[in-house]
Amino acid sequence: MPVELNDHDLERGYFRVRIAKRASIGFPLCFFFLMLFAHRFVLAQAPGTTTSDQLPSTPPATTLSAAHQGNVPAQIAAGQAYYGGMTVRRNYPEAVKWFSAAAQQGSFEATAWLGACYLYGRGVAQDAGNAATLIQAAAQADDPVGLRFLGVMYAEGQGVPRDYTKANQAFVRATQKLDANSFDQLGVLYLRGLGVRKSAFHAASLFTKGARLGDSWSQLNLGEMYESGNAPHAQGGARNQSYAMALKQYGDSAAQGNKVAAYKIGHLYEAGLGVKQDYGQALEYYRQSADHFYPPAQVALGNAAELGLGTPPSTVYAYIWYSMAADQGNDEAEKRLALLKPKMNADDLQQARTLVSQMEAMRTGN
């Protein structure tokens, strides 16, 4: 349950996408290279499924037309679309362009988003000082997005000294303005006891409010509390009922493109927690998560390929999935790779390494 202001934190509550339609992991190697590109290297494409490389390169014409005409909400919408990369291809320089245009017209929400771009060097040179100036200006104007980003900066210690008390104060002010994701951020502080007295009850209450406002991270965190049995109103009840409530929250979150939630649903189906065990369903949700570069989902798919869970066993595919996760620094994937290699014959190992190298070359254009 992250406090850090990363790409996915900044997208919280702004970018809604449909869950990808179901696809099959088991397909002949002769079709493999047709599917290799970006982060969908090993996903078989089903009709109607949208991958990052197939997303439109620009927002809807009506949005861009209004943005070019100086419409501030349209400029912010265009910036958010380019920043998030959920509905259009991610393009940080374009995001900066439109956030800047709206900020120049006096939008403090756009000023806050522009500050976030500077904080992490998205489309501009990283500049924590400038980021703090922009986000603080938005917060001082009582803009809820500015208040939220200021809270996250204090919680993370980026651009300002870490101060959980000030983070709490900023999040409280943002929740008073019904900023959906700030309920999640504040809930995390209560769940961990950071700057406030630790309280699962208050955390669950805040996650519930955020979830009702449609925040995918509140839904995810509330689902995790249900799954673990730590949600106060779930304690003492039947575990299957608690799992069912977790599944509901995860489903709402995953429907907005939350990759962690999709992975969580996959885990419930794989383990048969609150639902009938179904490896096929588990793989569908793991693929949705892996589609967004989530290492645990890639490891889960590698494990399924290695053991033949819901798909024909293939050490080659297992090697590829583990490699994708290991390349992102996932320790579990590295351990599994080390255990898998001695089980592979020389031809399969060479084939897997060749495929991984060709995938990387296609990704980088080299």
matplotlib code that plots the C-alpha trace (Angstrom):
import matplotlib.pyplot as plt

x = [0.0, 2.2, 2.7, 5.4, 4.4, 5.2, 3.7, 0.7, 0.1, -0.1, -2.6, -4.9, -8.5, -7.9, -7.5, -10.2, -9.8, -11.7, -10.3, -8.7, -10.7, -9.7, -6.8, -4.9, -1.4, -0.9, -0.1, 2.4, 5.9, 5.4, 3.0, 5.1, 7.1, 3.9, 2.9, 6.3, 6.2, 6.3, 5.0, 2.6, 5.5, 4.0, 0.3, -1.9, -4.1, -7.9, -10.3, -11.1, -8.1, -6.2, -2.4, -0.2, 1.2, -2.3, -3.6, -4.3, -1.4, -3.7, -6.8, -10.2, -10.3, -13.0, -10.7, -7.7, -9.8, -11.1, -7.6, -6.1, -8.9, -7.7, -10.3, -8.6, -10.5, -9.7, -6.0, -5.9, -7.7, -5.2, -2.3, -3.6, -4.3, -0.7, 0.7, -1.2, -0.8, -4.0, -6.3, -3.6, 0.1, 2.1, 3.9, 5.4, 6.5, 2.9, 1.6, 3.9, 2.8, -0.8, -0.4, 1.8, -0.9, -3.6, -1.3, -0.5, -4.2, -4.3, -5.3, -3.9, -4.8, -2.6, 0.1, 0.0, 0.3, 3.1, 4.9, 4.6, 6.2, 9.2, 9.4, 10.1, 11.5, 8.6, 9.0, 11.2, 14.5, 14.0, 13.9, 12.6, 12.9, 10.7, 8.3, 7.9, 7.3, 4.6, 2.8, 3.0, 1.5, -1.4, -1.8, -1.8, -4.6, -6.5, -6.6, -7.3, -4.9, -2.2, -3.0, -2.8, 0.6, 1.9, 0.9, 2.6, 5.8, 5.8, 5.1, 7.9, 10.4, 10.7, 11.4, 10.6, 11.8, 9.8, 7.0, 4.1, 2.3, 2.2, 1.4, -1.6, -2.7, -2.5, -4.5, -7.2, -7.7, -7.9, -10.4, -12.6, -12.8, -13.7, -10.5, -11.0, -7.4, -6.5, -8.8, -6.5, -3.4, -4.7, -5.9, -2.4, -1.0, -3.6, -2.9, 0.8, 0.6, 2.6, 2.1, -1.1, -2.2, -2.3, -5.9, -7.2, -10.7, -9.9, -8.0, -10.9, -13.3, -11.2, -10.6, -14.4, -15.0, -12.4, -13.7, -17.2, -15.9, -14.4, -10.7, -9.1, -6.3, -8.8, -10.7, -7.5, -6.4, -9.9, -9.9, -6.6, -8.0, -11.0, -8.7, -6.5, -9.5, -8.3, -11.2, -13.0, -16.5, -15.2, -13.7, -15.6, -17.5, -17.1, -13.8, -15.5, -17.7, -14.6, -12.9, -16.1, -16.0, -12.3, -13.1, -15.7, -13.3, -10.5, -12.9, -13.9, -10.3, -9.1, -11.9, -10.1, -6.9, -5.2, -2.6, -2.2, -5.9, -5.9, -3.0, -4.9, -8.0, -5.7, -4.3, -7.8, -8.8, -5.5, -5.8, -9.5, -10.1, -13.8, -14.2, -13.9, -10.3, -9.9, -6.5, -7.9, -9.5, -6.4, -4.3, -6.6, -6.2, -2.5, -2.1, -4.1, -1.7, 1.4, 0.2, 1.2, 4.6, 3.7, 6.5, 4.5, 2.0, 4.9, 6.3, 2.8, 2.6, 6.1, 5.1, 1.9, 4.0, 6.6, 4.1, 1.4, -1.3, -4.1, -1.8, 0.5, 3.8, 6.7, 10.0, 10.7, 7.7, 8.5, 12.0, 10.6, 8.1, 10.7, 13.2, 10.8, 10.2, 13.9, 14.8, 12.7, 14.7, 12.3, 14.2, 11.7, 12.0, 15.8, 15.6, 13.2, 15.3, 18.3, 16.3, 14.7, 17.9, 19.3, 16.0, 16.1, 17.9, 20.4, 18.1, 15.2, 17.6, 19.1, 15.7, 14.5, 17.6, 17.3, 13.7, 14.4, 17.3, 15.1, 12.3, 14.7, 16.0, 12.4, 11.6, 14.7, 14.7, 18.3]
y = [0.0, 2.8, 6.2, 7.1, 9.4, 7.2, 7.0, 4.9, 7.2, 10.2, 8.4, 7.5, 8.4, 10.0, 7.3, 4.7, 1.9, -1.2, -4.5, -6.3, -9.1, -12.6, -14.1, -17.4, -17.9, -21.2, -20.5, -21.9, -20.4, -19.6, -16.8, -15.7, -13.0, -11.6, -10.7, -9.3, -5.6, -3.3, -4.9, -7.4, -9.6, -12.9, -12.2, -13.7, -10.9, -11.6, -9.5, -6.2, -6.2, -3.0, -3.0, 0.1, 0.0, 0.0, 2.9, 6.1, 8.5, 11.5, 12.1, 12.4, 15.1, 17.0, 17.2, 18.3, 20.8, 22.4, 22.3, 24.1, 26.7, 27.4, 25.4, 24.7, 21.5, 20.1, 21.0, 19.3, 16.2, 16.0, 16.4, 13.6, 11.3, 11.7, 11.4, 8.3, 6.3, 4.5, 5.8, 7.1, 6.4, 7.8, 11.0, 13.0, 16.0, 16.4, 16.1, 18.9, 21.0, 20.9, 21.2, 24.2, 25.8, 25.3, 26.6, 29.7, 30.4, 30.2, 26.6, 25.5, 21.9, 22.0, 23.8, 20.8, 18.3, 20.3, 20.2, 16.5, 16.3, 18.3, 16.2, 13.0, 14.4, 13.4, 15.3, 17.9, 17.9, 16.7, 19.7, 19.0, 22.7, 23.8, 21.0, 22.0, 25.6, 24.7, 22.1, 24.5, 27.3, 25.0, 23.9, 27.4, 28.2, 25.3, 23.2, 19.6, 18.1, 20.4, 19.5, 15.8, 16.1, 18.2, 15.6, 12.9, 15.0, 15.4, 11.7, 10.7, 13.5, 14.6, 18.3, 19.0, 17.4, 14.3, 15.2, 12.9, 15.4, 17.9, 15.1, 14.3, 17.9, 18.3, 15.0, 16.1, 19.4, 17.6, 15.1, 17.9, 18.9, 15.3, 14.5, 10.8, 9.6, 11.7, 9.4, 6.5, 8.4, 9.4, 5.8, 4.5, 6.8, 5.5, 1.9, 2.3, 4.7, 7.4, 10.8, 9.6, 6.9, 3.6, 2.6, -0.1, 1.2, 4.7, 3.3, 1.1, 4.0, 6.3, 3.6, 3.0, 6.7, 6.8, 3.6, 5.0, 8.1, 5.7, 5.8, 2.6, 2.6, 3.0, 0.0, -2.0, -1.2, -1.9, -5.2, -6.1, -5.5, -7.7, -10.4, -10.4, -10.3, -7.0, -4.9, -4.1, -4.8, -8.1, -9.5, -12.3, -13.1, -16.0, -16.0, -16.7, -13.7, -11.6, -12.9, -12.2, -8.6, -8.4, -9.7, -7.0, -4.2, -5.7, -6.0, -2.3, -1.3, -3.6, -2.2, 1.1, -0.5, -1.1, -3.7, -4.7, -5.3, -7.5, -9.5, -9.9, -11.3, -13.8, -14.9, -15.5, -17.7, -19.6, -20.3, -20.8, -18.2, -17.2, -18.6, -22.0, -22.6, -21.8, -21.6, -20.3, -17.3, -16.7, -16.6, -14.1, -11.6, -12.3, -11.4, -8.2, -7.3, -8.4, -6.3, -3.3, -4.5, -5.8, -8.2, -10.4, -11.1, -12.0, -14.4, -16.0, -16.5, -18.0, -20.4, -21.4, -22.0, -24.0, -26.2, -26.3, -24.7, -23.7, -23.8, -26.3, -26.6, -24.7, -24.0, -21.6, -19.4, -19.8, -18.5, -15.5, -14.5, -14.8, -12.9, -10.0, -9.8, -10.2, -7.4, -5.1, -6.2, -8.8, -11.1, -13.9, -14.0, -14.2, -17.1, -18.9, -18.4, -19.8, -22.9, -23.3, -23.2, -26.5, -28.2, -26.9, -28.8, -26.9, -26.3, -24.9, -22.7, -21.3, -20.7, -18.9, -16.7, -15.9, -14.9, -12.7, -11.0, -10.4, -9.1, -6.6, -5.6, -5.0, -3.0, -0.7, -0.5, -1.9]
z = [0.0, -1.3, 0.2, -2.4, -5.2, -8.2, -11.6, -10.4, -7.4, -9.6, -11.8, -8.9, -9.6, -13.0, -15.5, -16.1, -18.6, -19.4, -18.3, -21.3, -22.7, -22.0, -24.0, -24.1, -23.0, -24.8, -28.5, -31.1, -31.2, -34.9, -33.7, -30.9, -32.7, -34.1, -30.5, -29.4, -28.8, -25.8, -22.6, -24.4, -25.6, -24.6, -24.6, -27.2, -28.5, -28.4, -30.5, -28.9, -26.5, -26.4, -25.8, -25.2, -28.7, -30.2, -28.1, -30.1, -30.1, -29.2, -27.0, -28.7, -31.4, -29.4, -26.4, -28.4, -30.3, -27.1, -25.6, -28.6, -28.2, -24.7, -22.7, -19.4, -18.4, -21.8, -21.5, -18.1, -19.5, -22.3, -19.9, -17.7, -20.6, -21.9, -18.4, -17.5, -20.8, -20.1, -22.9, -25.2, -25.6, -22.8, -23.8, -21.0, -23.0, -24.3, -20.8, -19.7, -22.7, -21.7, -18.0, -18.7, -21.0, -18.3, -15.5, -17.5, -17.5, -13.7, -13.1, -9.8, -10.5, -13.6, -11.6, -9.2, -12.0, -13.6, -10.2, -10.2, -13.6, -12.3, -9.1, -11.0, -14.3, -16.4, -19.7, -18.1, -16.2, -12.7, -10.3, -6.8, -5.9, -8.7, -8.0, -4.4, -5.5, -7.9, -5.7, -2.6, -4.7, -5.7, -2.1, -0.8, -3.2, -1.5, -4.6, -3.6, -6.1, -4.9, -1.2, -2.0, -3.8, -1.0, 1.5, -0.6, -0.8, 3.0, 3.5, 1.0, 1.9, -1.7, -2.3, 1.4, 4.7, 5.6, 8.0, 8.5, 10.6, 7.8, 5.4, 7.5, 7.6, 3.9, 3.3, 5.8, 4.0, 0.6, 2.0, 3.2, -0.5, -1.3, -3.2, -3.6, -3.5, -0.5, 1.5, 0.5, 1.3, 4.7, 5.3, 4.7, 7.4, 9.9, 8.8, 9.4, 12.3, 10.5, 12.2, 13.7, 16.1, 14.3, 13.7, 11.4, 12.1, 10.9, 7.9, 6.8, 7.2, 5.0, 2.4, 2.3, 1.7, -1.0, -2.6, -2.7, -4.5, -7.1, -6.1, -7.3, -4.7, -1.9, -3.3, -3.5, 0.1, 1.4, -0.5, 1.1, 4.5, 3.7, 2.3, 5.4, 7.7, 9.2, 8.2, 11.5, 10.0, 8.6, 11.8, 13.3, 10.1, 7.8, 5.9, 2.6, 3.0, 3.7, 0.6, -1.4, -0.2, -1.1, -4.6, -5.0, -4.1, -6.2, -9.2, -8.9, -8.8, -11.6, -13.8, -13.6, -14.8, -11.4, -12.1, -8.4, -8.1, -11.2, -9.7, -6.4, -8.2, -9.9, -6.6, -5.2, -8.1, -8.1, -4.3, -4.4, -1.7, -1.6, -5.1, -6.8, -7.7, -11.4, -12.9, -16.2, -14.5, -12.5, -15.6, -17.2, -14.4, -14.1, -17.7, -17.3, -14.5, -16.4, -19.3, -17.1, -16.2, -12.7, -11.7, -9.3, -12.0, -14.4, -11.8, -11.4, -15.1, -15.2, -12.4, -14.3, -17.5, -15.5, -13.7, -16.4, -14.3, -16.7, -19.6, -21.3, -19.4, -21.1, -19.6, -22.4, -21.6, -17.9, -18.6, -20.5, -17.9, -15.1, -17.1, -17.7, -13.9, -13.1, -15.4, -13.2, -10.1, -8.8, -6.4, -6.5, -10.3, -10.1, -7.7, -9.9, -13.0, -11.1, -10.2, -13.7, -15.8, -14.6, -15.5, -19.2, -22.0, -24.0, -27.0, -24.9, -22.9, -26.0, -27.6, -24.5, -24.3, -28.0, -27.6, -24.6, -26.6, -29.6, -27.4, -25.9, -29.3, -30.5, -27.4, -27.7, -31.5, -31.6]

ax = plt.figure().add_subplot(projection="3d")
ax.plot(x, y, z, "-o")
ax.set_aspect("equal")
plt.show()
